[in-house]
Amino acid sequence: MKKFSIVTTVVTFLALILGNLVVATNSGDACGETWPVCNGQIFPDLTNYHILIEYSHRLMVPLLAVLTFINAVGAIRNHRKRRSVMILALLSIGMLIFQSAIGGLNVLLGTPPGFTTLDVTFSQVLLLILVLLSYSLHETKIKLDHVSWSTVSMSYRAFLLGFTAYVAQVILGAFFKHSRASNVLLDIPAAEYLITSESIANMIYSLHWVATVVIFVAAWWYVIYATKFKYHKLLAWAYLVTILLNAVVGFVIVVTGNVVLASSIHMIISTVTMVIGGMILGGYWFKLQKRVV
């Protein structure tokens, strides 16, 4: 069951990458306002790369739905006595339904400015839930003595602070882009705006970078403790590196004027960071156990 859960998580990750490419290449309107078919057709013109990206993403959704449902039912059936598994399995189904409804509504409304923020947010939350669900299926525990438990608990508190700020930053960054506040700040024309005030756009952008500083400090703190404790050392460094890459690519986007390639890379790295963060949380919550003396 654990292997199937990992496969489901990987498929979800790929679906999110496709979704990110849809947004980054402005392909969200390529299939018109008909959903789930494309421009009213089951077999649309795939020579247009916008249609290819958007329709590929739409076709991925039914596969993801089937896998998520089977994964949740299997987890509940085999681990019904474990409360964490039950909660995460039910949350995965609920979040999938909710996120799919948001995605469909976004298309039917013609992708209004700012609305895609909800789609991005709930997609990332679904991915995080599935990562945690995979970890909750672990049967064996790593037992720690009192001193080691205190040390690792301190490191995870630092990580949790930074990761919470990171999730907030992802939502804020998505809103900054999809509300067209980024267009206002970079002086790029857009068909529709939700944010038109330059002062508000600057405020959102500033908050985004303040969150980046908090995230980086917390990530570095976690690396120090993870290296000392020698648990999640590789994940800690991977998390720090992706945080730094996020900041670098974000800066490139501002300098280059939010080009498609830089924006796509930024979204992919953000999704990878979310997976790594979920793995760290899953390891702490479901693989570690305080040794009873």
C-alpha positions in Angstrom: 0.0 0.0 0.0 2.9 2.3 0.8 4.3 1.9 -2.7 1.0 2.7 -4.3 0.7 5.8 -2.1 4.1 6.9 -3.4 3.0 6.4 -7.0 -0.1 8.5 -6.3 2.1 11.2 -4.8 4.4 11.2 -7.9 1.4 11.4 -10.3 0.1 14.4 -8.2 3.5 16.0 -8.5 3.5 15.6 -12.3 0.0 17.0 -12.5 1.0 20.1 -10.5 4.0 20.6 -12.8 1.7 20.5 -15.8 -0.6 22.9 -14.0 2.3 25.2 -13.4 3.2 25.1 -17.0 -0.4 25.9 -17.9 -0.1 29.1 -15.8 3.4 30.0 -16.8 2.7 29.7 -20.5 -0.7 31.4 -20.2 -2.4 28.3 -21.6 -5.3 28.4 -19.2 -7.7 29.8 -21.9 -6.5 27.6 -24.7 -9.4 25.2 -24.4 -12.1 27.9 -24.1 -14.7 27.7 -21.4 -15.8 24.1 -22.0 -14.7 21.6 -19.4 -13.5 18.9 -19.2 -13.3 18.7 -23.0 -11.3 21.2 -25.0 -13.1 23.7 -27.2 -16.0 21.4 -27.2 -13.9 18.6 -28.7 -12.6 15.3 -27.3 -9.8 15.4 -29.8 -8.7 19.0 -30.2 -6.0 20.5 -32.4 -2.8 19.4 -30.5 -0.5 21.2 -33.0 -1.1 24.4 -30.8 1.3 24.0 -27.8 -1.1 26.0 -25.6 -3.8 23.5 -26.3 -1.4 20.6 -25.8 -0.3 21.8 -22.4 -3.8 22.7 -21.2 -5.5 19.5 -22.5 -2.7 17.2 -21.1 -3.3 18.8 -17.7 -7.0 18.1 -18.0 -6.5 14.5 -19.0 -4.2 14.0 -16.0 -6.9 15.0 -13.6 -9.1 11.9 -14.1 -6.1 9.6 -13.6 -5.2 11.5 -10.5 -8.7 11.3 -9.2 -8.8 7.5 -9.6 -5.4 6.9 -8.0 -6.2 9.2 -5.1 -9.5 7.4 -4.5 -8.0 4.0 -4.6 -5.1 5.1 -2.4 -7.4 6.6 0.2 -9.7 3.5 0.3 -6.8 1.1 0.5 -5.2 3.1 3.3 -8.4 3.2 5.3 -9.1 -0.5 4.7 -5.6 -1.7 5.7 -5.0 0.9 8.5 -8.5 1.7 9.8 -7.2 1.6 13.4 -4.7 4.3 12.9 -6.3 7.7 13.3 -3.7 9.7 11.4 -4.1 7.5 8.3 -7.9 7.8 8.5 -7.8 11.6 8.7 -5.2 12.1 6.0 -6.9 9.6 3.6 -10.3 11.4 4.0 -8.6 14.8 3.6 -7.0 13.6 0.4 -10.4 12.7 -1.1 -12.0 15.9 0.2 -9.2 18.1 -1.1 -9.2 16.4 -4.5 -12.9 17.0 -4.9 -12.6 20.6 -3.7 -9.6 21.4 -5.8 -11.1 19.9 -8.9 -14.3 22.0 -8.4 -12.1 25.1 -8.0 -10.2 24.2 -11.2 -13.4 23.6 -13.2 -15.0 26.8 -11.9 -11.8 28.7 -12.8 -12.1 27.5 -16.4 -15.9 28.1 -16.6 -15.5 31.7 -15.3 -12.8 32.4 -17.9 -9.8 32.4 -15.4 -10.7 35.7 -13.7 -7.7 37.6 -12.2 -6.8 36.3 -8.8 -9.0 33.2 -8.9 -6.1 30.9 -10.0 -4.6 31.6 -6.6 -7.1 29.3 -5.0 -6.3 26.6 -7.6 -2.6 26.8 -6.9 -3.1 26.9 -3.1 -5.3 23.8 -2.9 -3.2 21.9 -5.4 -0.2 22.4 -3.2 -2.2 21.4 -0.1 -3.3 18.2 -1.8 0.3 17.3 -2.7 1.3 18.0 0.9 -1.5 15.8 2.3 -0.5 12.9 0.0 3.2 13.1 1.0 2.1 13.0 4.7 -0.3 10.1 4.0 2.6 8.1 2.4 4.7 8.6 5.6 1.8 7.8 7.9 1.7 4.3 6.4 5.2 3.5 8.0 5.0 0.5 10.3 8.5 0.7 11.9 9.6 3.6 14.2 13.0 5.0 15.0 13.2 5.3 18.8 15.1 8.1 20.4 16.3 8.7 23.9 15.2 11.7 25.9 18.2 13.9 25.0 18.0 13.1 21.3 14.2 13.7 21.3 14.7 17.1 22.9 17.3 18.0 20.3 15.3 16.9 17.3 12.2 18.5 18.6 14.0 21.9 18.8 15.2 21.5 15.2 11.7 20.6 14.0 10.2 23.6 15.7 12.6 25.8 13.8 11.7 24.0 10.6 8.0 24.2 11.2 8.2 28.0 11.7 10.0 28.4 8.4 7.8 25.9 6.5 4.6 27.7 7.7 6.1 30.9 6.4 7.0 29.2 3.2 3.4 28.0 2.6 2.2 31.5 3.3 4.8 32.8 0.9 3.6 30.4 -1.9 0.0 31.7 -1.4 1.2 35.3 -1.4 3.4 34.7 -4.5 0.5 33.1 -6.3 -1.8 36.0 -5.5 1.0 38.5 -6.5 1.1 36.9 -9.9 -2.5 36.0 -10.6 -4.0 39.3 -9.3 -1.7 41.0 -11.9 0.0 42.9 -9.1 3.3 41.6 -10.7 2.3 43.3 -14.0 1.6 46.6 -12.2 5.0 46.4 -10.4 6.9 45.4 -13.6 4.9 47.8 -15.8 3.7 44.9 -18.0 0.3 45.3 -19.8 -2.5 42.8 -18.9 -6.0 42.3 -20.2 -7.5 42.2 -16.7 -6.3 43.4 -13.3 -7.4 42.6 -9.7 -4.7 44.8 -8.2 -4.1 48.1 -9.9 -2.5 50.1 -7.1 1.3 50.3 -7.3 1.6 50.8 -3.6 -0.4 47.7 -2.8 1.7 45.7 -5.4 4.9 47.0 -3.7 3.5 46.0 -0.3 2.7 42.4 -1.4 6.2 42.1 -3.0 7.9 43.4 0.2 6.0 40.9 2.3 7.0 38.2 0.0 10.7 39.0 0.5 10.3 39.4 4.3 8.9 35.9 4.3 11.9 34.8 2.2 14.3 36.0 4.9 12.4 34.3 7.7 12.3 31.0 5.7 16.0 31.1 4.9 17.0 31.7 8.5 14.7 28.9 9.8 16.0 26.6 7.0 19.6 27.3 7.9 18.9 26.8 11.6 17.3 23.4 10.7 20.4 22.4 8.7 22.6 23.0 11.7 20.5 20.9 14.0 19.9 18.2 11.3 23.7 17.9 10.7 24.4 17.7 14.4 21.7 15.1 15.0 22.4 13.3 11.7 18.8 12.7 10.9 17.2 14.2 7.7 20.6 15.7 6.9 20.2 15.3 3.2 16.6 16.5 3.2 17.6 19.5 5.3 20.3 20.6 2.8 17.9 19.9 -0.2 15.3 22.1 1.5 17.8 24.9 2.0 19.1 24.7 -1.6 15.6 24.8 -3.1 14.8 27.8 -0.9 17.9 29.6 -2.2 17.0 28.6 -5.8 13.5 30.0 -5.3 15.0 33.3 -4.2 17.5 33.4 -7.1 14.9 32.6 -9.7 12.4 35.1 -8.2 15.1 37.8 -8.6 15.7 36.7 -12.2 11.9 37.0 -12.9 12.0 40.6 -11.6 15.1 41.5 -13.6 14.0 39.9 -16.8 10.4 41.0 -16.7 8.7 37.7 -15.6 9.6 35.6 -18.7 7.9 32.3 -19.3 11.0 30.1 -18.7 12.0 31.8 -15.4 8.4 31.7 -14.1 8.1 28.0 -15.0 11.3 27.1 -13.2 10.2 29.1 -10.2 6.9 27.2 -10.0 8.6 23.8 -10.4 11.1 24.5 -7.7 8.3 25.7 -5.4 6.5 22.4 -5.9 9.7 20.4 -5.2 10.2 22.5 -2.0 6.7 21.6 -0.9 7.4 17.9 -1.4 10.7 18.1 0.6 9.0 20.0 3.4 6.2 17.3 3.5 8.9 14.6 3.7 10.6 16.3 6.7 7.3 16.7 8.5 6.2 13.2 7.7 9.5 11.8 9.0 9.1 13.7 12.3 5.4 12.9 12.8 5.3 9.3 11.7 8.8 7.8 11.8 10.2 9.0 15.1 9.2 7.8 18.5 10.4 8.7 22.0 11.9 5.8 23.8 10.2 4.9 27.0 12.7 4.3 29.8 
